[in-house]
């Protein structure tokens, strides 16, 4: 996996919403740094959210002959940085993310920031992946996902839709801080909170009234063909991980006792997300 500009920028954004003075971060996947001194200098000069200590550390980093992903994390204020990868690269914890690492490796450490940057699409067992993600995150900790959305053909097993994260959050009491469309160079398109449901609209064929489709067209022009999905959430509950039901199906099972009775609506209220019972009535 590659620690690129969009990841570097979002790590700073996450650091700024973490209250701990000595936060710990873990990457799901060992990360080869692809940022350089020119990027760091532009970051220091142009990013108004960076504080004076971060600026000093980043300036020192940019003057180094070479630096690692861990060096970057420590420069922006993380006390500890680790990664988890089956290949063991860069001294990563050599765990298989297809397995429940708490049960398989007795690993129960928790972190202020857990990052899934270009890793999740390569892990076949998505249940285990997001169970691990949940279990590794402290209460009130931050989760950062940067994953393929559009035109990442055969890059990995999966591309991800925004509703995946809407309903994951609704099931597990995560606060959605941000969902954006991005490219690897750090450019992003983002909606404000009151318009977030546009991202959960089902785009139907042969219709020309889709707000989300128009946003995607803009993204392809501004960001390029290969579009990433960036999602930042906060874990508000330490309850066990719950598998979500796609939001539009919640009303279909609302009269039955299921594992989904406590799930919030998530993506259910977005345009064209019609429950099966309502389709039958029509």
CORWODA-V180647 format. One record per residue. N is the residue number from 1. PSI is psi in whole degrees, 0 to 359 (none if undefined). Layout:
n = <N,N>
psi = <PSI,PSI>
//
This chain:
n = <1,2,3,4,5,6,7,8,9,10,11,12,13,14,15,16,17,18,19,20,21,22,23,24,25,26,27,28,29,30,31,32,33,34,35,36,37,38,39,40,41,42,43,44,45,46,47,48,49,50,51,52,53,54,55,56,57,58,59,60,61,62,63,64,65,66,67,68,69,70,71,72,73,74,75,76,77,78,79,80,81,82,83,84,85,86,87,88,89,90,91,92,93,94,95,96,97,98,99,100,101,102,103,104,105,106,107,108,109,110,111,112,113,114,115,116,117,118,119,120,121,122,123,124,125,126,127,128,129,130,131,132,133,134,135,136,137,138,139,140,141,142,143,144,145,146,147,148,149,150,151,152,153,154,155,156,157,158,159,160,161,162,163,164,165,166,167,168,169,170,171,172,173,174,175,176,177,178,179,180,181,182,183,184,185,186,187,188,189,190,191,192,193,194,195,196,197,198,199,200,201,202,203,204,205,206,207,208,209,210,211,212,213,214,215,216,217,218,219,220,221,222,223,224,225,226,227,228,229,230,231,232,233,234,235,236,237,238,239,240,241,242,243,244,245,246,247,248,249,250,251,252,253,254,255,256,257,258,259,260,261,262,263,264,265,266,267,268,269,270,271,272,273,274,275,276,277,278,279,280,281,282>
psi = <158,128,99,181,319,325,316,317,319,333,319,317,319,317,325,345,6,127,336,141,336,65,155,141,150,137,133,99,131,138,118,121,131,13,152,183,329,317,315,316,318,322,312,320,329,344,111,353,351,131,176,323,317,319,315,313,319,323,319,320,317,338,354,152,326,156,157,173,320,319,318,313,317,330,327,7,14,129,324,141,131,168,159,125,138,338,350,12,151,39,30,156,121,74,149,115,353,351,156,106,338,315,320,320,4,39,114,12,145,152,155,330,127,131,132,81,96,25,316,329,345,357,117,319,89,328,311,319,308,337,312,317,311,311,333,343,131,160,131,11,168,141,129,121,130,106,159,140,297,134,27,72,124,24,320,193,329,151,160,138,151,326,336,315,331,315,331,317,318,328,329,13,51,139,124,114,322,141,127,162,139,168,170,339,356,358,139,149,128,140,152,167,320,344,9,329,343,325,345,3,138,121,117,144,153,32,148,21,18,119,322,320,321,321,320,320,318,318,319,327,316,327,339,182,317,104,133,155,125,125,125,125,159,135,110,355,146,20,164,153,138,136,128,155,141,132,318,344,356,319,336,335,13,337,5,155,113,176,354,8,331,0,136,171,330,241,359,328,1,163,138,11,86,126,151,322,323,327,319,323,332,none>
//
